[in-house]
Amino acid sequence: MAWIYARRGTTIGVMSLRKPLWRRLLRVAAIIIAALLLLVLSGLLLADHLAPQARGEASQVLPLQPAQTPIDRQIMPLQAAHPGQSGVAFLSDGMDAFAARAMITEHAGRSLDLQYYIWHDDLIGHLMAKALYDAAERGVRVRILLDDMNAKDKDALMMALDAHPNIELRLYNPFRNRSGIARTLELVQRAFSVNHRMHNKSWIADGRIAIVGGRNIGEEYFSARSDVNFQDLDLVVAGPAVQQANQIFDDYWNSDAAIPISALATYTDAQLRQLVRQSDLDALHAQAQPYLQRVAESRQRQRASPEPLHWSTQVRILSDPPMKHHGDAHDDWLVTALVRQLQSTRYKALLISPYFVPGSEGLDGLSAMAGRGAQVGVVTNSLAANDVAAVHGGYMGYRVPLLKAGVQLYELKASGQTGDSSLFGSSGASLHTKALLVDDQRGFVGSFNLDPRSAYLNTEMGVLFDDPVLGAQLRAEYLRLASPEHSWWLALGADDELRWLQREPPPHWVEAEPGSSLGKRWTARVISWLPLESQL
């Protein structure tokens, strides 16, 4: 009996000493938070040592030749007929944009230099990778620079191209850890340094012709997905301005942020052969036939763009510096050049941006322009069309003050099944065009979203022009996107409540975010309360 009482007493004593569940959970949470803080602190202190340090051999664009390649022989007479001018053509149609890249790759005989934020492991990604492989097989030197945020497991086959002796692939600001939980932990540890990404998009052939704009490489960017209504825009550029694109690429390629994939991971000849076999199979797929047919039509026209080039003296290709986040001066940043253009507005400023978070300075600037009588219009994504709830949450609070200031707002309608909104995704939004037009003449088309991330965190690039013909073409694209068929028109009702006008017959007002679910509306609203704007 004494033994039993002793055991009972001990048990009771142990239970009386056990801490409440909420205190134990609080302790576990504190340990997790402390571990995360320690990871982030180590990243802040050791960031330069944690990032991969391997450097590739420096290289530059190959010297131009008068008639070495088909592109030389096509572009040189055009340049001679338009001395001091650069030729430009718009690529708004997805199939045309695919065919233009395929054509300049097919005609390239010297070099191909590409830099992209995203390259998907899908039909379009495979077809374009095969085009690069075929060019390399002809002896063309191929340099590919990809941002590493989206170049992990799903793009292993794409990176296998590096196994070809004529192809080198480098990653911008890469992770040491290529996959799994280790990559996730590194993301936390280097949270501040990996937050800076390369958002540039360019495809340059033989140093003479370039495609610059908003498209990444993947099905949704070239109208190859039935569930996404993607509106996007690129420009084909030939002539002297391409030398600026060449210099931009070389600066990024030889920067400290560009690391050879061969220094980070190993890919085999077998994987390269697998990529080639898969690409050949993709070319037989029914979904690929319209794209290959459009390439065949372009081949008959013997030019890369669906329309003839328009030649102008006022065309420049601009970019942020490759190590943008390391300097404090903004003089050579793209945001500075674009703000300068907007500040020169006399009577009209038209803006197109998938993600539109103007900030207090942008709000004041646009309001001031409208206040002095200029027409200020913005086309952006509606909540239903936007896959990034965080960005819409950052934008939604600016709508009422912008409308009260006289700024015109249009939100693109969702078309097809856009899927669920994510916090920080980027590939499902209906609108992807990034452009602005000032006074119907001075314009920009590129990768720059009108938000803090493009302004201060990511590197961006694009084409800046001052030409009434190109201005008219960009204005037509703005009007198409802002048309009743594609967009809602926003206005204020009683008590400054937002309303959306459906302008297609029968016209009617909508009082809530049109086409969006209650869950999406609540998600965007909650995120709008959080201090995230600087990261959007």
Salt bridges, closest charged atoms under 4 A:
ASP72 OD2 - ARG110 NH1 2.78
ASP72 OD1 - ARG208 NE 2.52
ASP93 OD2 - ARG294 NH1 3.21
ASP96 OD1 - ARG294 NH1 2.74
GLU106 OE1 - ARG299 NH2 2.79
ASP113 OD1 - ARG143 NE 2.86
ASP121 OD1 - HIS126 NE2 2.40
ASP134 OD1 - LYS130 NZ 2.94
GLU137 OE2 - HIS164 NE2 2.72
ASP147 OD2 - ARG197 NE 3.04
ASP148 OD1 - ARG178 NH2 2.77
ASP148 OD2 - ARG183 NH1 3.75
GLU168 OE2 - ARG170 NE 2.83
GLU186 OE2 - ARG176 NE 3.69
GLU186 OE2 - ARG190 NH1 2.82
GLU220 OE2 - HIS120 NE2 3.12
GLU220 OE1 - ARG225 NH1 3.81
ASP227 OD2 - ARG225 NH2 2.85
ASP232 OD2 - HIS432 ND1 2.68
ASP234 OD2 - ARG101 NH2 2.94
ASP234 OD2 - ARG215 NH1 2.93
ASP250 OD1 - ARG143 NH2 2.88
ASP256 OD1 - ARG55 NE 3.45
ASP280 OD1 - LYS130 NZ 3.45
ASP282 OD2 - HIS126 ND1 2.57
GLU297 OE1 - ARG294 NE 3.54
ASP320 OD2 - LYS324 NZ 3.01
GLU411 OE2 - ARG399 NH1 3.07
ASP439 OD2 - ARG346 NE 3.67
ASP439 OD2 - ARG442 NH2 3.02
ASP440 OD2 - LYS348 NZ 3.18
ASP440 OD1 - ARG475 NH1 3.41
GLU460 OE1 - HIS199 ND1 2.73
ASP467 OD1 - HIS310 NE2 2.90
GLU477 OE2 - ARG480 NH2 2.79
ASP496 OD2 - LYS404 NZ 3.29
GLU504 OE1 - LYS413 NZ 3.35
GLU513 OE1 - HIS392 NE2 3.64
GLU513 OE2 - ARG399 NH2 2.57
